[in-house]
Amino acid sequence: MIGVVTGTGTYALPDFEDAEPVEVGTRWGKATVMRGHFGGVPVLHVSRHGAGHVRLSNHVEHRANVAALRECGALAVIGCTACGIVDPSLGPGTLVVFDDLHFPVNRLPDGSPCTLYDRPGEAGRAHWIYDRPYASALRAALLAGAEAAGREARDGGVYGHVDGPRFNSVSEIRQLAVAGVTAVSQTAGAETVLFGEAEIPYALIGFTTDYANGVAEGTPIAELVELMGASTAIFASVLAEALPRVDLDALSPTGTLYRFD
């Protein structure tokens, strides 16, 4: 099965067939996984924020989501995120299939290190070593899916994880731009790392809804809300084409886990 994780604006997958909720208990808390069929393939769906956006970015328990999807049998996962533009060559309403990550703090919302290995001496503990964090086969499926859906998508870009729930200052965005960040949001950095440690191939697609602070003339709130509302259908159209194109047999974990036992 393929996992799909969605964020702000997309709390349920439209036309998700035979959908049923599965409550999964993990050592990091409970997570709700919706199991059904989407795009003609078996899919597991997790909404980071929940219906009504009950969880802000600082309330998301990423480890529970990752552990729950692993327990439910996800062989690969695609993350979707609405994001702010840092690279001014992009405009609002653009899709980006990311190929690199900027997440230097490597912290979870509660301030603890972003890792599944939070117990000294834990069996299987490891360092995740990688070149690019996103699975190339999943990225290829997303790009092909976007093309088939008639949605232009940028091939490559640096995803920048920023801490929420506040938005960033002009100075902070300028610093991210110098680091080569393409677009930012507040959740997918932790997700990227944890799926890497879980040895589940992962890819991330973003939809830009506004310019980050100081990048260009501010995006009117009405336009941001309109784009956020459109993101669900846009993500769904791409996923419906991309998911059937994923060759699960060709996938392998991204990078290497350097283990100690």
C-alpha positions as CSV (number, residue, x, y, z in Angstrom):
1,M,0.0,0.0,0.0
2,I,1.1,3.6,-0.6
3,G,0.7,6.2,2.1
4,V,-0.4,9.8,1.5
5,V,0.1,12.5,4.1
6,T,-1.7,15.8,3.6
7,G,-1.5,19.2,5.3
8,T,-3.2,22.5,5.5
9,G,-6.3,22.7,3.3
10,T,-6.5,19.0,2.6
11,Y,-8.1,17.1,5.5
12,A,-9.6,14.3,3.4
13,L,-8.9,12.9,0.0
14,P,-11.8,13.5,-2.4
15,D,-13.3,10.4,-4.1
16,F,-11.5,8.2,-1.6
17,E,-13.3,4.9,-2.2
18,D,-14.1,2.3,0.5
19,A,-12.5,4.6,3.1
20,E,-12.5,3.4,6.7
21,P,-10.6,4.8,9.7
22,V,-8.0,2.7,11.5
23,E,-7.0,3.9,15.0
24,V,-3.3,2.9,15.6
25,G,-1.7,3.1,19.0
26,T,2.1,3.8,19.0
27,R,4.5,4.6,21.8
28,W,4.2,8.3,20.7
29,G,0.4,8.3,20.9
30,K,-2.5,7.4,18.7
31,A,-2.8,8.2,15.0
32,T,-5.8,7.9,12.7
33,V,-5.1,6.3,9.3
34,M,-7.8,6.2,6.6
35,R,-7.6,3.1,4.5
36,G,-9.2,2.8,1.1
37,H,-8.6,3.1,-2.6
38,F,-7.6,6.2,-4.5
39,G,-6.6,6.4,-8.2
40,G,-7.4,2.7,-8.4
41,V,-4.8,1.6,-5.9
42,P,-4.8,0.8,-2.2
43,V,-3.9,3.9,-0.2
44,L,-3.4,4.8,3.4
45,H,-4.1,8.5,4.2
46,V,-3.1,10.6,7.2
47,S,-4.1,14.2,7.7
48,R,-1.4,16.0,9.7
49,H,-3.7,18.6,11.1
50,G,-7.0,16.7,11.3
51,A,-10.5,17.9,10.3
52,G,-11.0,21.6,11.2
53,H,-7.3,22.0,11.5
54,V,-7.5,20.9,15.1
55,R,-3.7,20.5,15.3
56,L,-1.5,23.4,14.5
57,S,2.0,22.6,13.3
58,N,3.3,22.5,16.9
59,H,0.7,19.9,17.8
60,V,1.5,17.3,15.0
61,E,3.0,14.1,16.4
62,H,5.1,13.1,13.4
63,R,6.5,10.0,15.1
64,A,3.0,8.6,15.7
65,N,2.0,9.2,12.1
66,V,5.1,7.5,10.7
67,A,4.9,4.5,13.1
68,A,1.2,4.1,12.3
69,L,1.7,4.1,8.6
70,R,4.6,1.6,9.0
71,E,2.3,-0.6,11.1
72,C,-0.5,-0.4,8.5
73,G,1.9,-1.7,5.8
74,A,2.9,1.5,3.9
75,L,5.6,0.5,1.4
76,A,6.1,4.1,0.2
77,V,4.7,7.5,1.2
78,I,4.0,10.8,-0.6
79,G,3.7,14.0,1.4
80,C,1.8,17.0,0.2
81,T,2.3,20.5,1.7
82,A,1.0,24.0,1.0
83,C,4.0,26.3,1.2
84,G,5.3,29.8,1.0
85,I,7.6,30.9,-1.8
86,V,11.2,31.8,-1.1
87,D,12.6,31.6,-4.7
88,P,11.0,34.6,-6.5
89,S,11.1,32.9,-9.8
90,L,8.1,30.9,-8.7
91,G,4.6,32.3,-8.5
92,P,1.6,31.4,-6.3
93,G,-0.2,28.3,-7.5
94,T,3.0,26.4,-8.5
95,L,3.7,22.7,-7.8
96,V,7.2,21.7,-6.7
97,V,8.5,18.2,-6.5
98,F,11.3,18.7,-4.0
99,D,14.7,17.0,-4.2
100,D,16.5,18.4,-1.2
101,L,15.9,19.5,2.4
102,H,16.9,22.4,4.6
103,F,16.2,21.4,8.2
104,P,19.3,22.2,10.2
105,V,17.6,22.3,13.6
106,N,16.4,18.7,13.2
107,R,13.9,19.2,16.1
108,L,10.4,18.0,16.6
109,P,7.7,20.5,17.6
110,D,8.3,19.7,21.3
111,G,11.9,20.7,20.9
112,S,13.3,17.1,21.2
113,P,15.6,15.7,18.5
114,C,13.9,14.6,15.3
115,T,14.5,10.8,15.4
116,L,12.8,7.5,16.0
117,Y,15.7,6.5,18.1
118,D,15.0,8.3,21.4
119,R,16.2,5.5,23.8
120,P,19.9,4.9,24.5
121,G,20.8,1.3,23.6
122,E,17.7,0.8,21.6
123,A,18.1,-2.1,19.1
124,G,18.4,-1.0,15.5
125,R,19.5,2.6,16.5
126,A,21.3,4.2,13.6
127,H,22.5,7.3,11.8
128,W,20.6,8.0,8.6
129,I,23.2,8.8,5.9
130,Y,21.9,10.1,2.5
131,D,22.7,12.3,-0.5
132,R,19.2,13.3,-1.5
133,P,16.4,12.6,1.0
134,Y,13.6,12.0,-1.5
135,A,13.1,8.8,-3.4
136,S,13.8,9.3,-7.1
137,A,11.2,6.7,-8.2
138,L,8.5,8.4,-6.3
139,R,9.6,11.8,-7.6
140,A,9.4,10.5,-11.1
141,A,5.9,9.2,-10.5
142,L,4.8,12.6,-9.2
143,L,6.3,14.4,-12.2
144,A,4.7,12.1,-14.6
145,G,1.4,12.3,-12.7
146,A,1.5,16.1,-12.8
147,E,2.1,16.1,-16.5
148,A,-0.8,13.6,-17.1
149,A,-3.1,15.7,-15.0
150,G,-2.2,18.8,-17.0
151,R,-0.4,20.5,-14.0
152,E,3.0,22.0,-14.5
153,A,5.4,21.1,-11.8
154,R,9.0,22.2,-11.1
155,D,11.4,19.3,-11.1
156,G,13.5,19.8,-8.0
157,G,13.8,22.4,-5.3
158,V,14.9,22.7,-1.7
159,Y,12.2,22.3,0.9
160,G,12.8,24.5,3.9
161,H,11.3,23.5,7.2
162,V,10.5,26.4,9.5
163,D,9.1,26.2,13.0
164,G,5.5,27.3,13.5
165,P,3.0,28.2,14.2
166,R,4.0,31.8,13.5
167,F,5.2,32.9,10.0
168,N,8.7,34.1,9.4
169,S,10.3,37.5,9.5
170,V,11.9,39.2,6.5
171,S,15.4,38.5,8.0
172,E,14.7,34.8,8.5
173,I,13.4,34.3,5.0
174,R,16.4,36.2,3.6
175,Q,18.7,33.8,5.5
176,L,16.8,30.8,4.0
177,A,17.1,32.3,0.5
178,V,20.9,32.5,0.9
179,A,20.8,28.8,1.8
180,G,19.1,28.0,-1.5
181,V,15.6,27.2,-0.1
182,T,12.9,27.2,-2.7
183,A,9.7,27.1,-0.6
184,V,8.9,26.7,3.1
185,S,6.3,25.2,5.4
186,Q,6.1,24.0,9.0
187,T,5.8,20.2,9.0
188,A,7.5,18.2,6.3
189,G,11.1,18.4,7.5
190,A,10.5,16.2,10.5
191,E,8.4,13.9,8.3
192,T,11.2,13.5,5.8
193,V,13.7,12.5,8.4
194,L,11.5,10.1,10.2
195,F,10.4,8.2,7.1
196,G,14.1,8.0,6.2
197,E,14.9,6.4,9.5
198,A,11.9,4.1,9.1
199,E,13.3,3.0,5.7
200,I,10.1,3.9,3.9
201,P,10.7,5.6,0.6
202,Y,9.3,9.1,0.7
203,A,8.7,12.0,-1.7
204,L,7.3,15.5,-1.1
205,I,5.2,17.7,-3.4
206,G,4.5,21.3,-2.6
207,F,1.8,23.8,-3.8
208,T,2.8,27.4,-3.3
209,T,0.0,29.6,-1.9
210,D,1.9,32.9,-1.1
211,Y,5.2,34.7,-1.1
212,A,7.2,34.4,2.1
213,N,7.9,37.7,4.0
214,G,10.0,40.1,1.9
215,V,10.3,37.9,-1.2
216,A,7.8,40.0,-3.3
217,E,4.8,42.1,-2.8
218,G,2.7,40.3,-0.2
219,T,0.0,37.9,-1.4
220,P,-3.5,39.2,-0.5
221,I,-5.2,37.1,2.1
222,A,-8.1,36.5,-0.2
223,E,-5.8,35.1,-2.9
224,L,-4.0,32.9,-0.3
225,V,-7.4,31.5,0.9
226,E,-8.5,30.9,-2.6
227,L,-5.3,29.0,-3.5
228,M,-5.5,27.0,-0.3
229,G,-9.0,26.0,-1.2
230,A,-7.9,25.0,-4.7
231,S,-4.9,22.9,-3.4
232,T,-7.0,19.9,-2.5
233,A,-8.3,19.3,-6.0
234,I,-4.9,20.0,-7.5
235,F,-3.1,17.6,-5.2
236,A,-5.9,15.0,-5.8
237,S,-5.6,15.3,-9.6
238,V,-1.8,14.7,-9.5
239,L,-2.0,11.9,-7.0
240,A,-4.7,10.1,-9.0
241,E,-2.3,10.0,-11.9
242,A,0.9,9.5,-9.9
243,L,-0.1,6.7,-7.5
244,P,-0.8,4.1,-10.3
245,R,2.6,4.9,-11.8
246,V,4.5,4.0,-8.6
247,D,6.4,0.7,-9.1
248,L,6.7,-0.5,-5.6
249,D,9.0,-3.4,-6.6
250,A,11.5,-0.8,-7.9
251,L,11.6,1.2,-4.7
252,S,14.2,0.9,-2.0
253,P,15.0,2.9,1.1
254,T,16.6,6.2,0.6
255,G,20.2,6.3,1.8
256,T,21.8,4.0,4.4
257,L,21.1,3.4,8.1
258,Y,24.5,3.1,9.8
259,R,23.5,0.7,12.7
260,F,25.3,-0.3,15.9
261,D,23.7,-3.6,16.5
